[in-house]
Amino acid sequence: MSFVWRRFGVVVILFCLGIWGCGYPEVSPTSYELSKALYSACNRRSDEHLSRVIELVDSTQAAGEISDRESKWLRAIVDQARAGDWEAATVEARQIMEDQVDR
């Protein structure tokens, strides 16, 4: 998939989330902390930090601290960043955190 289509897809998703206000549902405290680490890694554009976050996602999922659904969301953001779309990945990681504020 080309960069333009990936970016278009992200824009459409963000637009839909804004219109319908669905965003991310409530996540576990561990997933919230992982989203903070992921946000930091994406903001720094650090492949090294992304690798550490994915290790933590693996270990916390295996320990039952985060759900499969939460793991899938975090992995999708890591995949975005690894594909070079750091901005969209940063926005998505922040969105997880912002959607938890009023819960």
Backbone as XML, in Angstrom:
<?xml version="1.0"?>
<chain id="A" units="angstrom">
  <residue number="1" name="MET">
    <atom name="N" x="0.852" y="-1.168" z="0.000"/>
    <atom name="CA" x="0.000" y="0.000" z="0.000"/>
    <atom name="C" x="0.898" y="1.231" z="0.000"/>
  </residue>
  <residue number="2" name="SER">
    <atom name="N" x="0.585" y="2.179" z="-0.823"/>
    <atom name="CA" x="1.431" y="3.361" z="-0.928"/>
    <atom name="C" x="1.241" y="4.264" z="0.279"/>
  </residue>
  <residue number="3" name="PHE">
    <atom name="N" x="2.217" y="5.134" z="0.466"/>
    <atom name="CA" x="2.187" y="6.091" z="1.567"/>
    <atom name="C" x="0.939" y="6.961" z="1.512"/>
  </residue>
  <residue number="4" name="VAL">
    <atom name="N" x="0.559" y="7.390" z="0.318"/>
    <atom name="CA" x="-0.618" y="8.254" z="0.148"/>
    <atom name="C" x="-1.879" y="7.536" z="0.611"/>
  </residue>
  <residue number="5" name="TRP">
    <atom name="N" x="-2.034" y="6.278" z="0.240"/>
    <atom name="CA" x="-3.229" y="5.525" z="0.643"/>
    <atom name="C" x="-3.241" y="5.251" z="2.134"/>
  </residue>
  <residue number="6" name="ARG">
    <atom name="N" x="-2.068" y="4.975" z="2.711"/>
    <atom name="CA" x="-2.006" y="4.774" z="4.173"/>
    <atom name="C" x="-2.423" y="6.045" z="4.890"/>
  </residue>
  <residue number="7" name="ARG">
    <atom name="N" x="-1.879" y="7.158" z="4.449"/>
    <atom name="CA" x="-2.200" y="8.434" z="5.085"/>
    <atom name="C" x="-3.681" y="8.746" z="4.904"/>
  </residue>
  <residue number="8" name="PHE">
    <atom name="N" x="-4.231" y="8.484" z="3.721"/>
    <atom name="CA" x="-5.652" y="8.706" z="3.463"/>
    <atom name="C" x="-6.492" y="7.862" z="4.414"/>
  </residue>
  <residue number="9" name="GLY">
    <atom name="N" x="-6.099" y="6.605" z="4.595"/>
    <atom name="CA" x="-6.824" y="5.714" z="5.497"/>
    <atom name="C" x="-6.817" y="6.233" z="6.926"/>
  </residue>
  <residue number="10" name="VAL">
    <atom name="N" x="-5.673" y="6.724" z="7.377"/>
    <atom name="CA" x="-5.577" y="7.271" z="8.730"/>
    <atom name="C" x="-6.463" y="8.502" z="8.870"/>
  </residue>
  <residue number="11" name="VAL">
    <atom name="N" x="-6.447" y="9.373" z="7.871"/>
    <atom name="CA" x="-7.277" y="10.576" z="7.908"/>
    <atom name="C" x="-8.753" y="10.193" z="7.976"/>
  </residue>
  <residue number="12" name="VAL">
    <atom name="N" x="-9.167" y="9.225" z="7.189"/>
    <atom name="CA" x="-10.565" y="8.786" z="7.199"/>
    <atom name="C" x="-10.939" y="8.241" z="8.574"/>
  </residue>
  <residue number="13" name="ILE">
    <atom name="N" x="-10.073" y="7.426" z="9.150"/>
    <atom name="CA" x="-10.346" y="6.860" z="10.476"/>
    <atom name="C" x="-10.456" y="7.965" z="11.519"/>
  </residue>
  <residue number="14" name="LEU">
    <atom name="N" x="-9.511" y="8.885" z="11.501"/>
    <atom name="CA" x="-9.547" y="9.977" z="12.478"/>
    <atom name="C" x="-10.784" y="10.845" z="12.281"/>
  </residue>
  <residue number="15" name="PHE">
    <atom name="N" x="-11.161" y="11.080" z="11.036"/>
    <atom name="CA" x="-12.357" y="11.863" z="10.738"/>
    <atom name="C" x="-13.600" y="11.167" z="11.294"/>
  </residue>
  <residue number="16" name="CYS">
    <atom name="N" x="-13.689" y="9.865" z="11.043"/>
    <atom name="CA" x="-14.848" y="9.100" z="11.536"/>
    <atom name="C" x="-14.897" y="9.084" z="13.053"/>
  </residue>
  <residue number="17" name="LEU">
    <atom name="N" x="-13.748" y="8.940" z="13.688"/>
    <atom name="CA" x="-13.724" y="8.961" z="15.146"/>
    <atom name="C" x="-14.199" y="10.311" z="15.669"/>
  </residue>
  <residue number="18" name="GLY">
    <atom name="N" x="-13.812" y="11.370" z="14.979"/>
    <atom name="CA" x="-14.238" y="12.708" z="15.383"/>
    <atom name="C" x="-15.721" y="12.924" z="15.221"/>
  </residue>
  <residue number="19" name="ILE">
    <atom name="N" x="-16.287" y="12.438" z="14.144"/>
    <atom name="CA" x="-17.718" y="12.622" z="13.884"/>
    <atom name="C" x="-18.555" y="11.802" z="14.851"/>
  </residue>
  <residue number="20" name="TRP">
    <atom name="N" x="-18.223" y="10.525" z="14.981"/>
    <atom name="CA" x="-19.056" y="9.645" z="15.791"/>
    <atom name="C" x="-18.622" y="9.614" z="17.247"/>
  </residue>
  <residue number="21" name="GLY">
    <atom name="N" x="-17.445" y="10.142" z="17.525"/>
    <atom name="CA" x="-16.984" y="10.203" z="18.897"/>
    <atom name="C" x="-16.738" y="8.850" z="19.540"/>
  </residue>
  <residue number="22" name="CYS">
    <atom name="N" x="-16.547" y="7.827" z="18.730"/>
    <atom name="CA" x="-16.396" y="6.500" z="19.325"/>
    <atom name="C" x="-15.027" y="6.329" z="19.963"/>
  </residue>
  <residue number="23" name="GLY">
    <atom name="N" x="-13.979" y="6.683" z="19.298"/>
    <atom name="CA" x="-12.646" y="6.573" z="19.866"/>
    <atom name="C" x="-12.354" y="5.187" z="20.403"/>
  </residue>
  <residue number="24" name="TYR">
    <atom name="N" x="-11.420" y="5.130" z="21.328"/>
    <atom name="CA" x="-11.046" y="3.876" z="21.960"/>
    <atom name="C" x="-11.880" y="3.690" z="23.228"/>
  </residue>
  <residue number="25" name="PRO">
    <atom name="N" x="-12.387" y="2.493" z="23.450"/>
    <atom name="CA" x="-13.094" y="2.242" z="24.704"/>
    <atom name="C" x="-12.102" y="2.196" z="25.870"/>
  </residue>
  <residue number="26" name="GLU">
    <atom name="N" x="-12.618" y="1.999" z="27.035"/>
    <atom name="CA" x="-11.774" y="1.949" z="28.226"/>
    <atom name="C" x="-10.729" y="0.841" z="28.093"/>
  </residue>
  <residue number="27" name="VAL">
    <atom name="N" x="-9.503" y="1.177" z="28.480"/>
    <atom name="CA" x="-8.407" y="0.210" z="28.444"/>
    <atom name="C" x="-7.900" y="-0.018" z="29.866"/>
  </residue>
  <residue number="28" name="SER">
    <atom name="N" x="-7.158" y="-1.083" z="30.037"/>
    <atom name="CA" x="-6.584" y="-1.393" z="31.346"/>
    <atom name="C" x="-5.524" y="-0.350" z="31.714"/>
  </residue>
  <residue number="29" name="PRO">
    <atom name="N" x="-5.244" y="-0.217" z="33.001"/>
    <atom name="CA" x="-4.170" y="0.699" z="33.416"/>
    <atom name="C" x="-2.834" y="0.368" z="32.740"/>
  </residue>
  <residue number="30" name="THR">
    <atom name="N" x="-2.576" y="-0.919" z="32.534"/>
    <atom name="CA" x="-1.325" y="-1.320" z="31.877"/>
    <atom name="C" x="-1.295" y="-0.847" z="30.432"/>
  </residue>
  <residue number="31" name="SER">
    <atom name="N" x="-2.410" y="-0.992" z="29.729"/>
    <atom name="CA" x="-2.466" y="-0.515" z="28.340"/>
    <atom name="C" x="-2.317" y="0.995" z="28.273"/>
  </residue>
  <residue number="32" name="TYR">
    <atom name="N" x="-2.871" y="1.673" z="29.249"/>
    <atom name="CA" x="-2.716" y="3.133" z="29.293"/>
    <atom name="C" x="-1.236" y="3.495" z="29.420"/>
  </residue>
  <residue number="33" name="GLU">
    <atom name="N" x="-0.532" y="2.808" z="30.320"/>
    <atom name="CA" x="0.899" y="3.071" z="30.494"/>
    <atom name="C" x="1.682" y="2.715" z="29.234"/>
  </residue>
  <residue number="34" name="LEU">
    <atom name="N" x="1.304" y="1.624" z="28.581"/>
    <atom name="CA" x="1.968" y="1.244" z="27.325"/>
    <atom name="C" x="1.706" y="2.278" z="26.236"/>
  </residue>
  <residue number="35" name="SER">
    <atom name="N" x="0.501" y="2.838" z="26.206"/>
    <atom name="CA" x="0.212" y="3.868" z="25.197"/>
    <atom name="C" x="1.049" y="5.112" z="25.450"/>
  </residue>
  <residue number="36" name="LYS">
    <atom name="N" x="1.330" y="5.416" z="26.715"/>
    <atom name="CA" x="2.212" y="6.550" z="27.028"/>
    <atom name="C" x="3.626" y="6.280" z="26.524"/>
  </residue>
  <residue number="37" name="ALA">
    <atom name="N" x="4.105" y="5.063" z="26.762"/>
    <atom name="CA" x="5.445" y="4.697" z="26.283"/>
    <atom name="C" x="5.490" y="4.708" z="24.756"/>
  </residue>
  <residue number="38" name="LEU">
    <atom name="N" x="4.420" y="4.230" z="24.152"/>
    <atom name="CA" x="4.344" y="4.204" z="22.691"/>
    <atom name="C" x="4.303" y="5.621" z="22.129"/>
  </residue>
  <residue number="39" name="TYR">
    <atom name="N" x="3.551" y="6.487" z="22.763"/>
    <atom name="CA" x="3.500" y="7.890" z="22.342"/>
    <atom name="C" x="4.906" y="8.497" z="22.384"/>
  </residue>
  <residue number="40" name="SER">
    <atom name="N" x="5.607" y="8.245" z="23.461"/>
    <atom name="CA" x="6.961" y="8.776" z="23.601"/>
    <atom name="C" x="7.887" y="8.238" z="22.513"/>
  </residue>
  <residue number="41" name="ALA">
    <atom name="N" x="7.809" y="6.938" z="22.247"/>
    <atom name="CA" x="8.649" y="6.329" z="21.213"/>
    <atom name="C" x="8.351" y="6.931" z="19.843"/>
  </residue>
  <residue number="42" name="CYS">
    <atom name="N" x="7.060" y="7.122" z="19.553"/>
    <atom name="CA" x="6.674" y="7.679" z="18.249"/>
    <atom name="C" x="7.068" y="9.149" z="18.146"/>
  </residue>
  <residue number="43" name="ASN">
    <atom name="N" x="6.888" y="9.866" z="19.229"/>
    <atom name="CA" x="7.240" y="11.281" z="19.234"/>
    <atom name="C" x="8.742" y="11.472" z="19.009"/>
  </residue>
  <residue number="44" name="ARG">
    <atom name="N" x="9.529" y="10.553" z="19.548"/>
    <atom name="CA" x="10.989" y="10.590" z="19.375"/>
    <atom name="C" x="11.440" y="9.959" z="18.063"/>
  </residue>
  <residue number="45" name="ARG">
    <atom name="N" x="10.511" y="9.247" z="17.422"/>
    <atom name="CA" x="10.821" y="8.502" z="16.195"/>
    <atom name="C" x="11.958" y="7.514" z="16.447"/>
  </residue>
  <residue number="46" name="SER">
    <atom name="N" x="11.788" y="6.769" z="17.531"/>
    <atom name="CA" x="12.833" y="5.866" z="17.987"/>
    <atom name="C" x="12.467" y="4.405" z="17.744"/>
  </residue>
  <residue number="47" name="ASP">
    <atom name="N" x="13.167" y="3.783" z="16.807"/>
    <atom name="CA" x="12.972" y="2.353" z="16.553"/>
    <atom name="C" x="13.347" y="1.530" z="17.775"/>
  </residue>
  <residue number="48" name="GLU">
    <atom name="N" x="14.360" y="1.955" z="18.494"/>
    <atom name="CA" x="14.799" y="1.253" z="19.695"/>
    <atom name="C" x="13.685" y="1.236" z="20.748"/>
  </residue>
  <residue number="49" name="HIS">
    <atom name="N" x="13.047" y="2.374" z="20.956"/>
    <atom name="CA" x="11.959" y="2.439" z="21.928"/>
    <atom name="C" x="10.732" y="1.649" z="21.450"/>
  </residue>
  <residue number="50" name="LEU">
    <atom name="N" x="10.480" y="1.655" z="20.144"/>
    <atom name="CA" x="9.378" y="0.846" z="19.612"/>
    <atom name="C" x="9.599" y="-0.633" z="19.924"/>
  </residue>
  <residue number="51" name="SER">
    <atom name="N" x="10.834" y="-1.090" z="19.758"/>
    <atom name="CA" x="11.156" y="-2.491" z="20.043"/>
    <atom name="C" x="10.910" y="-2.814" z="21.505"/>
  </residue>
  <residue number="52" name="ARG">
    <atom name="N" x="11.252" y="-1.893" z="22.380"/>
    <atom name="CA" x="11.033" y="-2.106" z="23.821"/>
    <atom name="C" x="9.532" y="-2.146" z="24.126"/>
  </residue>
  <residue number="53" name="VAL">
    <atom name="N" x="8.772" y="-1.260" z="23.501"/>
    <atom name="CA" x="7.321" y="-1.243" z="23.723"/>
    <atom name="C" x="6.708" y="-2.567" z="23.266"/>
  </residue>
  <residue number="54" name="ILE">
    <atom name="N" x="7.115" y="-3.064" z="22.111"/>
    <atom name="CA" x="6.528" y="-4.313" z="21.612"/>
    <atom name="C" x="6.899" y="-5.484" z="22.526"/>
  </residue>
  <residue number="55" name="GLU">
    <atom name="N" x="8.093" y="-5.469" z="23.104"/>
    <atom name="CA" x="8.470" y="-6.490" z="24.096"/>
    <atom name="C" x="7.532" y="-6.425" z="25.304"/>
  </residue>
  <residue number="56" name="LEU">
    <atom name="N" x="7.239" y="-5.214" z="25.754"/>
    <atom name="CA" x="6.335" y="-5.041" z="26.894"/>
    <atom name="C" x="4.912" y="-5.467" z="26.544"/>
  </residue>
  <residue number="57" name="VAL">
    <atom name="N" x="4.485" y="-5.171" z="25.333"/>
    <atom name="CA" x="3.157" y="-5.608" z="24.885"/>
    <atom name="C" x="3.095" y="-7.132" z="24.920"/>
  </residue>
  <residue number="58" name="ASP">
    <atom name="N" x="4.120" y="-7.784" z="24.393"/>
    <atom name="CA" x="4.170" y="-9.254" z="24.387"/>
    <atom name="C" x="4.102" y="-9.820" z="25.805"/>
  </residue>
  <residue number="59" name="SER">
    <atom name="N" x="4.938" y="-9.287" z="26.689"/>
    <atom name="CA" x="5.010" y="-9.851" z="28.044"/>
    <atom name="C" x="3.749" y="-9.570" z="28.854"/>
  </residue>
  <residue number="60" name="THR">
    <atom name="N" x="3.170" y="-8.380" z="28.704"/>
    <atom name="CA" x="1.959" y="-8.072" z="29.474"/>
    <atom name="C" x="0.746" y="-8.824" z="28.931"/>
  </residue>
  <residue number="61" name="GLN">
    <atom name="N" x="0.720" y="-9.055" z="27.628"/>
    <atom name="CA" x="-0.369" y="-9.853" z="27.061"/>
    <atom name="C" x="-0.250" y="-11.299" z="27.536"/>
  </residue>
  <residue number="62" name="ALA">
    <atom name="N" x="0.960" y="-11.838" z="27.513"/>
    <atom name="CA" x="1.179" y="-13.213" z="27.967"/>
    <atom name="C" x="0.811" y="-13.376" z="29.441"/>
  </residue>
  <residue number="63" name="ALA">
    <atom name="N" x="1.017" y="-12.324" z="30.229"/>
    <atom name="CA" x="0.702" y="-12.364" z="31.658"/>
    <atom name="C" x="-0.776" y="-12.080" z="31.931"/>
  </residue>
  <residue number="64" name="GLY">
    <atom name="N" x="-1.529" y="-11.773" z="30.882"/>
    <atom name="CA" x="-2.947" y="-11.489" z="31.048"/>
    <atom name="C" x="-3.250" y="-10.106" z="31.588"/>
  </residue>
  <residue number="65" name="GLU">
    <atom name="N" x="-2.266" y="-9.207" z="31.510"/>
    <atom name="CA" x="-2.448" y="-7.850" z="32.031"/>
    <atom name="C" x="-3.144" y="-6.935" z="31.032"/>
  </residue>
  <residue number="66" name="ILE">
    <atom name="N" x="-3.067" y="-7.292" z="29.752"/>
    <atom name="CA" x="-3.790" y="-6.540" z="28.724"/>
    <atom name="C" x="-4.548" y="-7.546" z="27.857"/>
  </residue>
  <residue number="67" name="SER">
    <atom name="N" x="-5.626" y="-7.078" z="27.275"/>
    <atom name="CA" x="-6.450" y="-7.968" z="26.440"/>
    <atom name="C" x="-5.852" y="-8.118" z="25.046"/>
  </residue>
  <residue number="68" name="ASP">
    <atom name="N" x="-6.344" y="-9.108" z="24.330"/>
    <atom name="CA" x="-5.924" y="-9.294" z="22.937"/>
    <atom name="C" x="-6.287" y="-8.068" z="22.111"/>
  </residue>
  <residue number="69" name="ARG">
    <atom name="N" x="-7.443" y="-7.502" z="22.387"/>
    <atom name="CA" x="-7.901" y="-6.315" z="21.659"/>
    <atom name="C" x="-6.956" y="-5.137" z="21.895"/>
  </residue>
  <residue number="70" name="GLU">
    <atom name="N" x="-6.568" y="-4.922" z="23.148"/>
    <atom name="CA" x="-5.638" y="-3.832" z="23.457"/>
    <atom name="C" x="-4.280" y="-4.068" z="22.788"/>
  </residue>
  <residue number="71" name="SER">
    <atom name="N" x="-3.828" y="-5.309" z="22.829"/>
    <atom name="CA" x="-2.571" y="-5.658" z="22.179"/>
    <atom name="C" x="-2.638" y="-5.365" z="20.685"/>
  </residue>
  <residue number="72" name="LYS">
    <atom name="N" x="-3.755" y="-5.706" z="20.077"/>
    <atom name="CA" x="-3.930" y="-5.478" z="18.640"/>
    <atom name="C" x="-3.848" y="-3.988" z="18.307"/>
  </residue>
  <residue number="73" name="TRP">
    <atom name="N" x="-4.489" y="-3.150" z="19.115"/>
    <atom name="CA" x="-4.433" y="-1.704" z="18.873"/>
    <atom name="C" x="-3.005" y="-1.179" z="18.987"/>
  </residue>
  <residue number="74" name="LEU">
    <atom name="N" x="-2.311" y="-1.593" z="20.045"/>
    <atom name="CA" x="-0.944" y="-1.117" z="20.257"/>
    <atom name="C" x="-0.023" y="-1.598" z="19.141"/>
  </residue>
  <residue number="75" name="ARG">
    <atom name="N" x="-0.188" y="-2.838" z="18.719"/>
    <atom name="CA" x="0.632" y="-3.377" z="17.626"/>
    <atom name="C" x="0.369" y="-2.637" z="16.310"/>
  </residue>
  <residue number="76" name="ALA">
    <atom name="N" x="-0.876" y="-2.283" z="16.070"/>
    <atom name="CA" x="-1.208" y="-1.547" z="14.843"/>
    <atom name="C" x="-0.506" y="-0.194" z="14.824"/>
  </residue>
  <residue number="77" name="ILE">
    <atom name="N" x="-0.424" y="0.431" z="15.975"/>
    <atom name="CA" x="0.265" y="1.722" z="16.057"/>
    <atom name="C" x="1.761" y="1.528" z="15.828"/>
  </residue>
  <residue number="78" name="VAL">
    <atom name="N" x="2.329" y="0.492" z="16.413"/>
    <atom name="CA" x="3.748" y="0.189" z="16.188"/>
    <atom name="C" x="3.992" y="-0.063" z="14.699"/>
  </residue>
  <residue number="79" name="ASP">
    <atom name="N" x="3.098" y="-0.807" z="14.063"/>
    <atom name="CA" x="3.234" y="-1.084" z="12.627"/>
    <atom name="C" x="3.206" y="0.207" z="11.805"/>
  </residue>
  <residue number="80" name="GLN">
    <atom name="N" x="2.328" y="1.130" z="12.194"/>
    <atom name="CA" x="2.281" y="2.429" z="11.497"/>
    <atom name="C" x="3.624" y="3.133" z="11.597"/>
  </residue>
  <residue number="81" name="ALA">
    <atom name="N" x="4.155" y="3.176" z="12.806"/>
    <atom name="CA" x="5.433" y="3.860" z="13.011"/>
    <atom name="C" x="6.553" y="3.169" z="12.233"/>
  </residue>
  <residue number="82" name="ARG">
    <atom name="N" x="6.576" y="1.853" z="12.282"/>
    <atom name="CA" x="7.622" y="1.118" z="11.559"/>
    <atom name="C" x="7.506" y="1.292" z="10.051"/>
  </residue>
  <residue number="83" name="ALA">
    <atom name="N" x="6.300" y="1.594" z="9.572"/>
    <atom name="CA" x="6.100" y="1.853" z="8.145"/>
    <atom name="C" x="6.507" y="3.285" z="7.784"/>
  </residue>
  <residue number="84" name="GLY">
    <atom name="N" x="6.922" y="4.053" z="8.789"/>
    <atom name="CA" x="7.385" y="5.415" z="8.531"/>
    <atom name="C" x="6.350" y="6.492" z="8.757"/>
  </residue>
  <residue number="85" name="ASP">
    <atom name="N" x="5.156" y="6.124" z="9.174"/>
    <atom name="CA" x="4.109" y="7.118" z="9.412"/>
    <atom name="C" x="4.090" y="7.482" z="10.893"/>
  </residue>
  <residue number="86" name="TRP">
    <atom name="N" x="5.178" y="8.123" z="11.322"/>
    <atom name="CA" x="5.372" y="8.473" z="12.721"/>
    <atom name="C" x="4.289" y="9.424" z="13.232"/>
  </residue>
  <residue number="87" name="GLU">
    <atom name="N" x="3.905" y="10.383" z="12.405"/>
    <atom name="CA" x="2.899" y="11.365" z="12.843"/>
    <atom name="C" x="1.572" y="10.696" z="13.175"/>
  </residue>
  <residue number="88" name="ALA">
    <atom name="N" x="1.088" y="9.860" z="12.278"/>
    <atom name="CA" x="-0.187" y="9.181" z="12.514"/>
    <atom name="C" x="-0.093" y="8.250" z="13.716"/>
  </residue>
  <residue number="89" name="ALA">
    <atom name="N" x="1.028" y="7.585" z="13.882"/>
    <atom name="CA" x="1.217" y="6.697" z="15.029"/>
    <atom name="C" x="1.212" y="7.494" z="16.335"/>
  </residue>
  <residue number="90" name="THR">
    <atom name="N" x="1.849" y="8.644" z="16.316"/>
    <atom name="CA" x="1.856" y="9.510" z="17.498"/>
    <atom name="C" x="0.441" y="9.944" z="17.844"/>
  </residue>
  <residue number="91" name="VAL">
    <atom name="N" x="-0.323" y="10.333" z="16.829"/>
    <atom name="CA" x="-1.710" y="10.767" z="17.035"/>
    <atom name="C" x="-2.547" y="9.625" z="17.620"/>
  </residue>
  <residue number="92" name="GLU">
    <atom name="N" x="-2.395" y="8.424" z="17.085"/>
    <atom name="CA" x="-3.178" y="7.280" z="17.564"/>
    <atom name="C" x="-2.823" y="6.917" z="19.011"/>
  </residue>
  <residue number="93" name="ALA">
    <atom name="N" x="-1.544" y="6.932" z="19.339"/>
    <atom name="CA" x="-1.135" y="6.622" z="20.712"/>
    <atom name="C" x="-1.713" y="7.653" z="21.673"/>
  </residue>
  <residue number="94" name="ARG">
    <atom name="N" x="-1.675" y="8.904" z="21.278"/>
    <atom name="CA" x="-2.241" y="9.971" z="22.116"/>
    <atom name="C" x="-3.757" y="9.817" z="22.228"/>
  </residue>
  <residue number="95" name="GLN">
    <atom name="N" x="-4.393" y="9.381" z="21.151"/>
    <atom name="CA" x="-5.846" y="9.214" z="21.163"/>
    <atom name="C" x="-6.281" y="8.185" z="22.201"/>
  </residue>
  <residue number="96" name="ILE">
    <atom name="N" x="-5.524" y="7.111" z="22.324"/>
    <atom name="CA" x="-5.852" y="6.119" z="23.354"/>
    <atom name="C" x="-5.862" y="6.792" z="24.724"/>
  </residue>
  <residue number="97" name="MET">
    <atom name="N" x="-4.838" y="7.594" z="24.999"/>
    <atom name="CA" x="-4.756" y="8.262" z="26.297"/>
    <atom name="C" x="-5.895" y="9.258" z="26.483"/>
  </residue>
  <residue number="98" name="GLU">
    <atom name="N" x="-6.151" y="10.069" z="25.466"/>
    <atom name="CA" x="-7.190" y="11.092" z="25.571"/>
    <atom name="C" x="-8.571" y="10.472" z="25.776"/>
  </residue>
  <residue number="99" name="ASP">
    <atom name="N" x="-8.813" y="9.335" z="25.161"/>
    <atom name="CA" x="-10.119" y="8.689" z="25.286"/>
    <atom name="C" x="-10.354" y="8.085" z="26.666"/>
  </residue>
  <residue number="100" name="GLN">
    <atom name="N" x="-9.335" y="8.076" z="27.490"/>
    <atom name="CA" x="-9.482" y="7.541" z="28.845"/>
    <atom name="C" x="-9.748" y="8.626" z="29.881"/>
  </residue>
  <residue number="101" name="VAL">
    <atom name="N" x="-9.624" y="9.870" z="29.499"/>
    <atom name="CA" x="-9.682" y="10.991" z="30.445"/>
    <atom name="C" x="-10.984" y="11.052" z="31.235"/>
  </residue>
  <residue number="102" name="ASP">
    <atom name="N" x="-12.103" y="10.922" z="30.601"/>
    <atom name="CA" x="-13.395" y="11.068" z="31.277"/>
    <atom name="C" x="-13.958" y="9.751" z="31.800"/>
  </residue>
  <residue number="103" name="ARG">
    <atom name="N" x="-13.147" y="8.739" z="31.908"/>
    <atom name="CA" x="-13.664" y="7.426" z="32.356"/>
    <atom name="C" x="-13.374" y="7.189" z="33.797"/>
  </residue>
</chain>
